[in-house]
């Protein structure tokens, strides 16, 4: 069973639309120890929700991990981890943080509890609910 993760990005730095244009990317720049722990758990084939931070605050697209997490070759610190990924599709419509906060189905999820965490697991129920909201 493939894992499911949410990866946050500031769209003015690197947006999902840019990932779609690039067709693949190395997801780097993660520094938080808990986020790095999660990134090291990513496996090739895992499903990824891409979340835009900043003014948007919404899940905007789905991507796929092309590699497991591995040490960032551009850094001297072996703890700094990156993952290769490729876009699958933009959501039919973004699912906002406001919508998720308003739904009891997302209560207790790290996205709502730990706003600074940039990589986190996504349960099957949360994934299904995000897809449902995106297609509503």
C-alpha positions in Angstrom: 0.0 0.0 0.0 1.4 3.4 -1.0 1.9 6.0 1.6 0.1 9.3 1.5 1.7 12.6 2.5 1.1 16.3 2.4 3.9 18.6 1.3 3.7 22.4 1.8 5.2 25.0 -0.5 5.1 28.7 -0.7 3.6 29.3 -4.3 5.7 32.4 -4.8 8.8 30.2 -4.3 7.7 27.0 -6.1 4.1 26.4 -7.1 2.2 23.3 -8.2 1.8 25.0 -11.6 5.6 25.2 -11.8 5.9 21.5 -10.9 3.5 20.7 -13.7 5.6 22.7 -16.1 8.9 21.1 -14.9 7.3 17.6 -15.0 9.5 16.5 -12.1 11.4 18.1 -9.3 13.6 17.5 -6.3 11.7 18.5 -3.2 14.2 20.2 -1.0 14.6 23.0 1.5 12.9 21.1 4.4 14.7 21.9 7.7 12.2 21.0 10.5 13.3 17.8 12.3 9.8 16.3 12.4 9.2 17.2 8.7 12.6 15.6 7.8 11.6 12.5 9.7 8.5 12.2 7.6 10.3 13.0 4.4 12.7 10.1 5.1 9.7 7.8 5.4 8.5 8.6 1.9 8.8 5.7 -0.6 8.8 5.7 -4.4 5.1 5.4 -5.5 3.7 7.2 -2.5 0.9 9.7 -3.2 1.5 13.4 -2.3 -0.9 16.2 -1.8 0.6 19.6 -2.6 -0.5 22.4 -0.3 0.1 26.1 -1.0 0.9 28.2 2.0 0.9 32.0 2.2 -2.3 33.7 1.0 -3.8 30.6 -0.6 -3.7 28.1 2.3 -5.1 25.2 0.2 -4.4 21.8 -1.1 -4.1 22.4 -4.9 -2.7 19.2 -6.5 -1.6 15.6 -6.4 1.9 14.3 -7.1 3.7 11.0 -6.9 7.0 10.3 -5.2 9.5 9.0 -7.8 12.1 8.1 -5.1 12.4 7.4 -1.5 13.8 10.1 0.7 17.6 10.5 0.3 20.3 12.8 1.6 20.3 16.2 -0.2 23.4 16.0 -2.5 23.7 19.8 -2.4 24.1 19.9 1.4 26.9 18.7 3.7 24.4 17.5 6.4 23.2 13.9 5.8 20.1 14.6 7.9 18.8 17.0 5.2 16.5 14.9 3.0 15.0 15.4 -0.4 12.5 13.4 -2.6 12.1 13.3 -6.3 8.5 13.8 -7.4 6.2 14.3 -10.4 2.8 16.0 -10.7 -0.2 13.8 -11.3 -3.0 16.4 -11.6 -4.3 19.7 -10.2 -7.4 19.3 -8.0 -10.7 20.2 -9.7 -10.7 23.1 -7.2 -8.5 23.9 -4.3 -9.5 22.7 -0.8 -8.9 25.5 1.6 -7.6 25.3 5.2 -10.7 27.2 6.2 -12.9 24.4 4.8 -10.9 21.7 6.5 -11.0 23.6 9.9 -14.8 23.8 9.5 -15.1 20.0 9.1 -15.1 17.6 12.0 -13.5 15.0 9.7 -10.1 16.8 9.9 -10.1 17.4 13.6 -6.8 16.4 15.2 -4.9 16.3 11.9 -1.4 17.7 12.0 -2.3 20.2 9.2 -4.6 21.9 11.7 -2.6 21.3 14.9 0.9 22.0 13.7 0.7 24.9 11.2 4.5 25.2 10.8 5.0 21.5 9.9 5.8 21.2 6.1 5.6 17.4 5.6 3.0 15.2 7.2 1.2 11.9 6.8 -2.3 11.9 5.4 -4.8 9.2 6.5 -6.9 7.4 3.9 -10.0 9.1 5.4 -8.4 12.6 5.1 -7.3 11.9 1.5 -10.8 10.7 0.5 -12.4 13.7 2.1 -10.1 16.1 0.3 -10.9 14.4 -3.0 -14.6 14.7 -2.2 -14.4 18.4 -1.3 -12.3 19.1 -4.4 -14.9 17.5 -6.7 -18.0 19.0 -4.9 
